[in-house]
Every structure is written in structure tokens, then in C-alpha cells.
Amino acid sequence: MVNRNVLVGIFVAAGVILFTVGIYMVGNRHQAFSRHTDFYTEFSSLDGVSKGSKVRVAGMDAGEVITVDVPESPSSRFRVRMRIDDKLRGLVRGDSVVTIDTEGVVGDTFLTIHAGTTHAPSASEFATLPSKESVDMSELLERGSGLLNDADSTLKQVGKQLNGTLEGAKQTIGNANDIIIGMKKGRGSAGMLLRDEALAAQVRKTVTNVQDASANLDLVSGRADALISDVQSRQLPKKADRTMDTVQRAASNLDESAKQIHQTIVEATGPDNQGVGAGANISETLSHLNVATGNMAEDTEALKHNFLLRGFFKRRGYYTLTDMPLDRYRKDRVFSNPANYRAWLSATQLFLKDADGVEALTSEGKQILNSALAQSGESLVDHAVVVEGYANATNIADQLSSSRYRAVLVRQYLERHFQLDGTNVGAVSMNDAPPDGVGHSRWDGVCVVMVATGKH
């Protein structure tokens, strides 16, 4: 009986300790045991910011939005109350500016308090910080479209003027050719002069008279000098030079505007710093948005069934695999567990490059994926799935880009074809090195991992 009471006491004490640790973990996540400072700011448009939205100071998570006061009239502004960790209060100055930012293209919206300058005083508690309205993406695209239309109209007008000038030059050249041909055939005064001997004699006589009049050459030269001086006094050459400079600057500005428009289009549609194109980034961002909607439900469900699983979903949820360092993923017991089902598929089996060098899943590759995963039966729907991407390129940047792109392609296909829940499917870029103890030291392709349930 005594032993039984001792066991019961030990069990109760362990439960109390676990409960206390859990309360501290929950409170620590929401910074319940930290000191905070409240500030205000105002916006004409919130763009998705609401109560509970994240607040960052100089790029670091610092707190959240406490309240949002709705304006009473269109001329008023939304008044937002923010609460941040006291550790970051020293970065908030009187000239700090608050902006509305998003994670990715359509990610979560949050507030950023930019660090102020050292000469500005620290912002006092409950102070209203200045804000900067965010730029609407649709407005930016509309401005770019208007700029392209203006450039197109300008180029069309210049083209018409150039065509007219060329036509005039062709007509002038044609007229000159006609005159020369007529002169050769004896038409006109000049033609007669070339072919008529009598007129030639008169020309010789005229030349003799010109030679006799050479004595007056000095007088004519003096008058010519006076005329040149008069032209220079009127600054006609400088005015002509300024006119040409204006024309050249206008042409240079038009060329620079065209280059800027081209650069803007290239940056908007080109790959990011990891080598992934804009289309793939948007697709992956939309997928992350679907995953994020199940975040709170997963945390609650894990807490109901097993209190210790809360840390797993908080730190290693499949929706946050992109935030997990690669070395940590390779060593994590959950993903390197020998009990996990792994389907190793090479790149030559699944992908084929198009004319632009972009890889795509082939029909044969889809059939191979279906056959490989059909062996797991209904467990594919019940288990968490991770698609590991691999690439054996010599360049590290190419490895990261290609392996990530392959993992995203396969993950999207699995979600569509097998109707999988997006919260249970993740993608991770592994370069060319799998985790230890999984049967491969190097790989080029993908590995579909079904995470085993139970203790790891």
C-alpha cells in the first residue's frame, strides 16, 4: 500500500512539473514573461493588418498588434496600437517610420518599425510613430503599363517622322538623278552649256572678263568678312549648337527610358536570388498560403493528443521546412528515421528539359511516381509526406536552385493527383547530399518520404 502511494505521489509530481513547463513554454511563445512597451501609429489603409498581426523592429520579430481603432469618417485614419519587446525599445527613435510589409508576394502581412537615427531621441511609451503608406501592387503594375504605352506611342511617332524624312531624301535623290540625266542629254541651260559650242565660246569670254575683274577681289573679300562678323555677332552658330544639343539630349533620354523599362520587365519576370522563376515562386507562395491556414488547428489537435507534440509542430511543421537549416534537417530523427518509407527516383526518370532549358515532369515520370507511391496504399493519405529535391550540379547555387525546383514540381503534382492535404506535404532542397543512414551518399533527382507515425 505504501509503495502504491509513493508511485501515485511521484506520478502527480511529474504531472505538475510537466504542466508548469508547458505553461512556461506557452507563455514564452507569446512573450508573456517579457517586459513590453506600447506605441501607436496611423494608416489610411491597413492592407490586411489586424489585431494579432506580427510586428518587427529592424527585421526582427518584436511583438504584435494589440488593437485597431476604426476611423469615424473617410478623412480620419486607422489608429493601431503595437506592443513590442522592451529589449528592442532602444532601436525605436522619434524618427522611426512604420511600414506595412508582406512575406513574399501573397504572404502574411505585418508591421515593420524601422530603426531610427542615433541623433534622434528615444520614442516615449505610447508615442505615435510616423507611418509610410504601402504601395499597392496593382497601382504599380498600372503605372508600369501606362509607361509602356507612352513609350510605344513615342516610338511610333518617331518612326513615322523617320519614314517621312527617308521618303523626302529618296525623292530629292531621284530629282537630282533626273537633273543630271537631263544635263547629259542637253536639256535645260546647263545641258545646253555642255553641248552647245557657241555657248562654250561665250563661257570662255566670260571667264576672261572674270580674270579682268580680279582687281576688285580685295573689296569683295572685305565685304565677305563684314558679313561673317555680322553672323557671329548675332550668335547664330551658338544657337544652332544649343538646338542640336537639345535634340541629342531628348534622344538620349528616350533611349535611357527604354532601357529602364526593359530592366524593370526583366527584374519582374526573372528568377530570384535562388534561381527560381517568378511563376514557380508565385505557385509555391500560394501553396504556403494554403498550408498556413491549418497552422492553428494542427497546434490545438497536437496539444489534445500529446502535450509534447506541440514543440514538433511549432518548430518542425511541414509548413516551415524552408526555415529549417539543411544540416538540422539531415540530422533530425523524425526525417532520418529508418522506419520512414522512401521512394528514390532519379532525374532521368522524371524530368525532361524544354527548348529553354527548363525542367518539367514528363508523362512517364508521372506514371513512375504513381507506381512508386501506390505501393504504400492508403498510408499515403494518412502520413506526412516530404519531397526531398537533389541535384548533382558542380555549382552550389545551381544545386540549390535545381533541387528546390524539382521538389516543388513533385510536391505540386502529388497534391493535385492524390488529393493530399497541403498541410501534410512539404518540400525541401537537399543539394546533392541525403541524410546519413538512408542508403545513399549522393543523389540526383527526388526522394519521396512518408514519415512514420509513433515514437522516433
VENKA-V313843 format. One record per backbone hydrogen bond with DSSP energy under -0.5 kcal/mol. CO is the residue of the C=O (numbers start at 1). NH is the residue of the N-H. E is the energy in kcal/mol with one decimal. If there is no record, write none. Layout:
co nh e
CO NH E
CO NH E
//
This chain:
co nh e
1 5 -2.1
2 6 -2.4
3 7 -2.4
4 8 -2.4
5 9 -2.6
6 10 -2.6
7 11 -2.6
8 12 -2.6
9 13 -2.6
10 14 -2.5
11 15 -2.2
12 16 -2.3
13 17 -2.4
14 18 -2.6
15 19 -2.5
16 20 -2.5
17 21 -2.5
18 22 -2.5
19 23 -2.4
20 24 -2.2
21 25 -2.5
22 26 -2.7
23 27 -2.6
24 28 -2.7
25 29 -2.1
26 30 -1.7
27 32 -3.8
28 31 -0.9
31 34 -1.0
35 86 -3.0
37 84 -2.5
38 126 -3.6
39 82 -3.2
40 129 -3.3
41 80 -3.1
43 78 -2.8
46 49 -1.2
50 53 -2.2
53 65 -2.3
54 111 -2.3
55 62 -2.8
55 63 -1.8
56 58 -0.5
56 113 -3.4
57 60 -1.8
60 57 -2.7
62 85 -2.2
63 55 -2.3
64 83 -2.4
65 52 -2.2
67 81 -2.6
68 70 -0.5
69 79 -1.8
73 76 -1.4
78 43 -1.9
78 80 -0.6
79 69 -3.1
80 41 -1.7
80 82 -0.5
81 66 -2.9
81 67 -1.0
82 39 -2.4
83 64 -1.7
84 37 -2.2
85 88 -1.5
86 89 -1.2
88 91 -1.4
88 92 -0.5
89 92 -1.3
91 93 -0.7
91 116 -2.1
92 123 -1.9
93 96 -1.5
96 130 -0.6
97 114 -2.6
98 132 -2.4
99 101 -0.5
99 112 -2.6
101 110 -2.6
102 104 -0.8
108 103 -1.7
110 101 -2.7
111 56 -2.9
112 99 -2.3
112 114 -0.7
113 58 -2.1
117 120 -0.8
121 94 -2.4
124 127 -1.7
127 40 -2.8
127 129 -0.8
129 42 -0.5
130 98 -2.3
132 100 -0.5
134 136 -0.5
136 140 -2.2
137 141 -2.4
138 142 -2.2
139 143 -2.4
140 144 -2.3
141 145 -2.4
142 146 -2.4
143 147 -2.5
144 148 -2.2
145 149 -2.3
146 150 -2.4
147 151 -2.4
148 152 -2.4
149 153 -2.4
150 154 -2.5
151 155 -2.5
152 156 -2.1
153 157 -2.4
154 158 -2.6
155 159 -2.3
156 160 -2.3
157 161 -2.3
158 162 -2.6
159 163 -2.4
160 164 -2.3
161 165 -2.3
162 166 -2.6
163 167 -2.3
164 168 -2.2
165 169 -2.3
166 170 -2.5
167 171 -2.3
168 172 -2.5
169 173 -2.5
170 174 -2.4
171 175 -2.5
172 176 -2.5
173 177 -2.3
174 178 -2.2
175 179 -2.4
176 180 -2.5
177 181 -2.5
178 182 -2.5
179 183 -2.5
180 184 -2.2
181 185 -1.6
182 186 -0.5
182 187 -2.9
183 186 -1.1
187 191 -0.9
188 192 -2.6
189 193 -2.4
190 194 -1.7
191 195 -1.7
192 196 -3.2
195 197 -0.5
196 200 -1.4
197 201 -1.9
198 202 -2.0
199 203 -2.2
200 204 -2.1
201 205 -2.1
202 206 -2.3
203 207 -2.4
204 208 -1.8
205 209 -2.0
206 210 -2.2
207 211 -2.2
208 212 -2.0
209 213 -1.5
211 214 -1.2
212 215 -0.7
213 216 -1.6
214 217 -1.6
215 218 -0.5
216 220 -2.0
217 221 -2.6
218 222 -2.3
219 223 -2.1
220 224 -2.0
221 225 -2.3
222 226 -2.1
223 227 -2.2
224 228 -2.3
225 229 -2.3
226 230 -2.1
227 231 -2.0
228 232 -2.3
229 233 -2.4
230 234 -1.4
231 236 -1.4
232 235 -1.6
235 239 -2.1
236 240 -2.2
237 241 -2.4
238 242 -2.8
239 243 -2.2
240 244 -2.1
241 245 -2.5
242 246 -2.3
243 247 -2.0
244 248 -2.5
245 249 -2.6
246 250 -2.2
247 251 -2.1
248 252 -2.4
249 253 -2.8
250 254 -2.1
251 255 -2.0
252 256 -2.4
253 257 -2.5
254 258 -1.9
255 259 -1.9
256 260 -2.4
257 261 -2.4
258 262 -2.2
259 263 -2.5
260 264 -2.5
261 265 -2.1
262 266 -2.3
263 267 -2.6
264 268 -2.1
265 269 -1.9
266 270 -1.6
269 278 -0.7
272 275 -2.1
276 272 -2.4
277 281 -2.2
278 282 -2.5
279 283 -2.3
280 284 -2.6
281 285 -2.5
282 286 -2.3
283 287 -1.9
284 288 -2.5
285 289 -1.9
286 290 -1.7
287 291 -1.9
288 292 -2.3
289 293 -1.0
291 294 -1.3
292 295 -1.5
294 298 -2.0
295 299 -1.9
296 300 -2.1
297 301 -2.4
298 302 -2.6
299 303 -1.9
300 304 -1.7
301 305 -1.7
302 306 -2.6
306 309 -1.6
307 310 -1.4
308 311 -0.6
308 312 -0.5
309 313 -1.9
310 314 -2.0
311 315 -2.5
312 316 -2.7
313 317 -0.7
317 320 -2.5
318 321 -0.9
320 323 -1.2
320 324 -0.6
321 324 -1.0
325 329 -2.0
326 330 -2.2
327 331 -1.4
328 332 -1.0
329 332 -0.7
332 336 -2.1
337 340 -1.9
341 450 -2.6
342 344 -0.6
343 345 -0.6
343 448 -2.0
345 446 -2.8
346 349 -0.7
346 350 -1.1
347 351 -2.6
350 362 -2.5
352 360 -1.3
354 357 -1.7
358 354 -2.0
360 352 -1.7
362 366 -2.1
363 367 -1.9
364 368 -2.3
365 369 -2.2
366 370 -2.5
367 371 -2.4
368 372 -2.5
369 373 -2.2
370 374 -1.7
371 375 -0.7
373 376 -1.2
374 377 -1.2
376 379 -1.4
377 380 -1.3
378 381 -1.1
378 382 -1.0
379 383 -1.8
384 451 -2.7
385 426 -2.4
386 388 -0.7
386 449 -3.1
387 389 -0.5
387 428 -2.3
388 447 -2.0
389 430 -2.6
390 445 -0.7
395 399 -2.3
396 400 -2.4
397 401 -2.4
398 402 -2.8
399 403 -2.6
400 404 -1.9
401 405 -2.2
402 406 -2.4
403 407 -2.1
404 408 -2.2
405 409 -2.2
406 410 -2.2
407 411 -2.4
408 412 -2.4
409 413 -1.9
410 414 -2.5
411 415 -2.3
412 416 -2.0
413 417 -3.2
414 418 -2.1
414 420 -0.5
415 420 -0.7
421 424 -2.1
422 425 -0.9
424 385 -3.4
426 387 -2.9
428 389 -2.6
428 430 -0.6
430 432 -0.5
430 433 -1.8
431 391 -3.3
432 434 -0.5
432 443 -1.4
435 438 -0.9
444 347 -2.2
445 390 -3.2
446 345 -2.7
447 388 -2.8
447 449 -0.6
448 343 -2.0
449 386 -2.7
449 451 -0.7
450 341 -1.6
//
